[in-house]
Amino acid sequence: MIEADGILLGSPVYFADASAGIKALIERCGMVSTANGGLFKRKVGAAVAAVRRAGAIRAFDTMNHLFQHGQMIVVGSSYWNVGIGRDPGAVKEDAEAIRTMQTLGQNIAWLLKKIKS
């Protein structure tokens, strides 16, 4: 993560929030970054969530806390970066989510190119 130009976090939503695994990553990376003068400062960041029904925005917000606290540049899309589906792989049928993720990818690529030039 230290060497990356951008960081994309993703999580399934099992109980109305981001998973315990991604929360652990956020806490550990956030503390290490802060203790070392802001390792992720000015890096590009984005979060995505996959959800069955509820908790998507809360999970999205949870992941974005790492970016905001770490003085990162958060990339947006045409809607919240959330895909809806009950069974494994079902989110691929969420056409709006697919368009949102495509736009997010384009925006990340555009911003990274601007920063590098």
Protein Blocks (a to p, Z undefined) as FASTA:
>chain_A
ZZpmbdcdddddfkopacfklmmmmmmmmmmmmmnooamgoiacddddddfkgoklmmmm
mmmmmmmmnopacdddfbdcddddfbghklmmmmklmmmmmmmmmmmmmmmmmmmZZ
